[in-house]
Amino acid sequence: LVVNDALVALEAGAPGHPGVVIISGTGSIAYGRNASGEAARAGGWGYVLGDEGSGYWIGRAALRAVLREADQRGPETALTPLLLKHFGTEAAQGLLQEVYSGSLRPAAIGALARCVESAFRDGDAAAIGILRGAANELEASGLSVARRLGLIGEDFTFVLSGGIFRAVPWLREELERRLPVAAPGSRTELLTREPAEGAVALALQEA
């Protein structure tokens, strides 16, 4: 049985029940189902066209903030020394080689989310703006799915899955605060089981 990997994560977090999974790793997607078995998704368009709120999206925004400071088109940001140290270069120009050499995979840019989290905790305005933007995008994706499935006002779970919710704890905390307000009756939980457990459950159901 071939299914979207987001369904596998949803089944692990809300086995057999209506729910919406919001995944933020290197990429991002929201996927849900209701009691009638109807499904909907938002996002998951890949790092070139979408993946808003993902690690790649956050890392790319951090790189842009550093380059804007270098051009004096943007404010000074604590992200600059953090990213320069991360890549082992002394100037913003050195980032070009790293990014455009062809060997830097999307996951490597996604790893910069930890630098953004560090700058955010120190009160850096650019990092705060980036993470608030990520929270906005992930919230919008999750609510879009919930609305289309008629889940708003019903008893269901938003399942948060993916490495970014662990790398950037504030993002998890913010969605745990926002989503129950925007979708009364819902609850928000971090996926603590292996998503592969959802695949096993789906296979057993099919058998």
MARLUM-674857 format. One record per residue (C-alpha): residue number from 1; residue in one letter; x, y, z. Coordinates in nm, 3 decimals, m for minus. Layout:
NODE/n/res/east/north/up
NODE/NUM/a/X/Y/Z
...
***
This chain:
NODE/n/res/east/north/up
NODE/1/l/0.000/0.000/0.000
NODE/2/v/0.166/0.321/m0.117
NODE/3/v/0.069/0.634/0.079
NODE/4/n/0.202/0.982/0.147
NODE/5/d/0.469/0.971/0.418
NODE/6/a/0.275/1.241/0.602
NODE/7/l/m0.010/0.989/0.650
NODE/8/v/0.243/0.752/0.807
NODE/9/a/0.337/1.022/1.062
NODE/10/l/m0.030/1.106/1.125
NODE/11/e/m0.114/0.741/1.188
NODE/12/a/0.173/0.720/1.437
NODE/13/g/0.053/1.030/1.623
NODE/14/a/m0.326/0.989/1.603
NODE/15/p/m0.380/0.621/1.523
NODE/16/g/m0.716/0.560/1.361
NODE/17/h/m0.852/0.903/1.452
NODE/18/p/m0.921/1.233/1.274
NODE/19/g/m0.624/1.467/1.289
NODE/20/v/m0.379/1.691/1.113
NODE/21/v/m0.005/1.635/1.105
NODE/22/i/0.222/1.935/1.056
NODE/23/i/0.568/1.827/0.948
NODE/24/s/0.869/2.057/0.957
NODE/25/g/1.201/1.897/0.873
NODE/26/t/1.420/1.991/0.580
NODE/27/g/1.085/2.041/0.402
NODE/28/s/0.733/2.098/0.530
NODE/29/i/0.378/1.974/0.470
NODE/30/a/0.044/1.954/0.651
NODE/31/y/m0.180/1.652/0.596
NODE/32/g/m0.503/1.547/0.760
NODE/33/r/m0.805/1.319/0.756
NODE/34/n/m1.152/1.335/0.909
NODE/35/a/m1.388/1.072/1.050
NODE/36/s/m1.530/1.008/0.702
NODE/37/g/m1.188/0.914/0.568
NODE/38/e/m1.154/1.227/0.357
NODE/39/a/m0.798/1.361/0.330
NODE/40/a/m0.642/1.699/0.248
NODE/41/r/m0.294/1.844/0.234
NODE/42/a/m0.123/2.182/0.220
NODE/43/g/0.238/2.252/0.130
NODE/44/g/0.489/1.987/0.041
NODE/45/w/0.576/2.159/m0.287
NODE/46/g/0.951/2.123/m0.242
NODE/47/y/1.223/2.369/m0.146
NODE/48/v/1.219/2.560/m0.478
NODE/49/l/0.846/2.638/m0.481
NODE/50/g/0.736/2.606/m0.119
NODE/51/d/0.826/2.424/0.204
NODE/52/e/0.741/2.736/0.404
NODE/53/g/0.829/2.708/0.771
NODE/54/s/1.073/2.423/0.708
NODE/55/g/1.437/2.401/0.809
NODE/56/y/1.543/2.492/0.457
NODE/57/w/1.308/2.791/0.454
NODE/58/i/1.443/2.909/0.791
NODE/59/g/1.808/2.856/0.689
NODE/60/r/1.766/3.038/0.358
NODE/61/a/1.603/3.332/0.536
NODE/62/a/1.900/3.344/0.775
NODE/63/l/2.147/3.350/0.486
NODE/64/r/1.952/3.632/0.324
NODE/65/a/1.956/3.832/0.648
NODE/66/v/2.335/3.799/0.663
NODE/67/l/2.375/3.912/0.303
NODE/68/r/2.141/4.205/0.356
NODE/69/e/2.359/4.320/0.644
NODE/70/a/2.670/4.283/0.427
NODE/71/d/2.507/4.501/0.160
NODE/72/q/2.394/4.751/0.427
NODE/73/r/2.040/4.694/0.304
NODE/74/g/1.939/4.542/0.635
NODE/75/p/2.015/4.578/1.005
NODE/76/e/2.304/4.420/1.189
NODE/77/t/2.216/4.071/1.303
NODE/78/a/2.366/3.817/1.541
NODE/79/l/2.312/3.565/1.263
NODE/80/t/2.620/3.696/1.080
NODE/81/p/2.890/3.572/1.321
NODE/82/l/2.693/3.251/1.382
NODE/83/l/2.666/3.161/1.013
NODE/84/l/3.023/3.267/0.931
NODE/85/k/3.150/3.044/1.212
NODE/86/h/2.923/2.761/1.099
NODE/87/f/3.071/2.767/0.749
NODE/88/g/3.427/2.850/0.861
NODE/89/t/3.454/3.171/0.662
NODE/90/e/3.546/3.525/0.765
NODE/91/a/3.323/3.729/0.534
NODE/92/a/2.979/3.708/0.381
NODE/93/q/3.132/3.663/0.037
NODE/94/g/3.261/3.326/0.155
NODE/95/l/2.902/3.205/0.181
NODE/96/l/2.867/3.219/m0.197
NODE/97/q/3.117/2.940/m0.247
NODE/98/e/2.942/2.729/0.013
NODE/99/v/2.595/2.778/m0.133
NODE/100/y/2.672/2.771/m0.504
NODE/101/s/2.950/2.513/m0.514
NODE/102/g/2.690/2.250/m0.589
NODE/103/s/2.779/2.031/m0.294
NODE/104/l/2.556/2.201/m0.033
NODE/105/r/2.238/1.996/m0.004
NODE/106/p/1.904/2.140/0.120
NODE/107/a/1.949/1.954/0.450
NODE/108/a/2.272/2.146/0.512
NODE/109/i/2.089/2.476/0.478
NODE/110/g/1.813/2.338/0.699
NODE/111/a/2.073/2.273/0.969
NODE/112/l/2.114/2.650/1.003
NODE/113/a/1.785/2.654/1.195
NODE/114/r/1.986/2.588/1.511
NODE/115/c/2.179/2.911/1.451
NODE/116/v/1.850/3.096/1.414
NODE/117/e/1.723/2.945/1.738
NODE/118/s/2.040/3.063/1.917
NODE/119/a/2.010/3.418/1.783
NODE/120/f/1.638/3.419/1.863
NODE/121/r/1.708/3.332/2.226
NODE/122/d/1.949/3.628/2.241
NODE/123/g/1.674/3.863/2.119
NODE/124/d/1.803/3.918/1.765
NODE/125/a/1.538/4.101/1.562
NODE/126/a/1.612/3.921/1.234
NODE/127/a/1.592/3.578/1.396
NODE/128/i/1.271/3.671/1.576
NODE/129/g/1.117/3.778/1.246
NODE/130/i/1.224/3.456/1.074
NODE/131/l/1.081/3.226/1.339
NODE/132/r/0.758/3.421/1.370
NODE/133/g/0.723/3.393/0.994
NODE/134/a/0.783/3.018/1.014
NODE/135/a/0.517/2.983/1.283
NODE/136/n/0.272/3.182/1.069
NODE/137/e/0.331/2.956/0.768
NODE/138/l/0.301/2.629/0.960
NODE/139/e/m0.010/2.747/1.142
NODE/140/a/m0.170/2.854/0.815
NODE/141/s/m0.098/2.517/0.653
NODE/142/g/m0.240/2.320/0.944
NODE/143/l/m0.554/2.534/0.968
NODE/144/s/m0.608/2.515/0.593
NODE/145/v/m0.624/2.137/0.613
NODE/146/a/m0.845/2.141/0.923
NODE/147/r/m1.093/2.381/0.762
NODE/148/r/m1.121/2.181/0.439
NODE/149/l/m1.190/1.865/0.636
NODE/150/g/m1.451/2.033/0.856
NODE/151/l/m1.250/1.970/1.171
NODE/152/i/m1.270/2.319/1.322
NODE/153/g/m1.476/2.293/1.640
NODE/154/e/m1.437/1.914/1.648
NODE/155/d/m1.230/1.697/1.881
NODE/156/f/m0.905/1.622/1.698
NODE/157/t/m0.527/1.640/1.732
NODE/158/f/m0.265/1.848/1.557
NODE/159/v/0.045/1.626/1.548
NODE/160/l/0.380/1.808/1.521
NODE/161/s/0.646/1.598/1.350
NODE/162/g/0.995/1.660/1.215
NODE/163/g/1.338/1.758/1.339
NODE/164/i/1.278/2.134/1.336
NODE/165/f/1.035/2.111/1.627
NODE/166/r/1.322/1.969/1.832
NODE/167/a/1.593/2.194/1.691
NODE/168/v/1.378/2.504/1.746
NODE/169/p/1.172/2.440/2.063
NODE/170/w/1.010/2.785/2.048
NODE/171/l/0.839/2.689/1.722
NODE/172/r/0.674/2.390/1.890
NODE/173/e/0.575/2.598/2.192
NODE/174/e/0.426/2.871/1.973
NODE/175/l/0.212/2.629/1.772
NODE/176/e/0.101/2.457/2.092
NODE/177/r/m0.018/2.800/2.207
NODE/178/r/m0.177/2.916/1.881
NODE/179/l/m0.352/2.614/1.734
NODE/180/p/m0.599/2.536/2.017
NODE/181/v/m0.709/2.901/2.006
NODE/182/a/m0.754/2.902/1.629
NODE/183/a/m0.923/2.559/1.627
NODE/184/p/m1.134/2.522/1.944
NODE/185/g/m1.168/2.162/2.054
NODE/186/s/m0.830/2.062/1.917
NODE/187/r/m0.514/1.972/2.101
NODE/188/t/m0.154/1.983/1.986
NODE/189/e/0.101/1.711/2.054
NODE/190/l/0.461/1.649/1.954
NODE/191/l/0.509/1.313/1.785
NODE/192/t/0.722/1.107/2.021
NODE/193/r/0.683/0.770/1.846
NODE/194/e/0.881/0.664/1.540
NODE/195/p/0.677/0.752/1.229
NODE/196/a/0.755/0.400/1.101
NODE/197/e/0.515/0.269/1.365
NODE/198/g/0.240/0.437/1.164
NODE/199/a/0.350/0.243/0.856
NODE/200/v/0.327/m0.085/1.048
NODE/201/a/m0.023/0.007/1.171
NODE/202/l/m0.141/0.091/0.819
NODE/203/a/0.002/m0.236/0.687
NODE/204/l/m0.178/m0.434/0.957
NODE/205/q/m0.505/m0.256/0.879
NODE/206/e/m0.465/m0.336/0.509
NODE/207/a/m0.385/m0.699/0.585
***
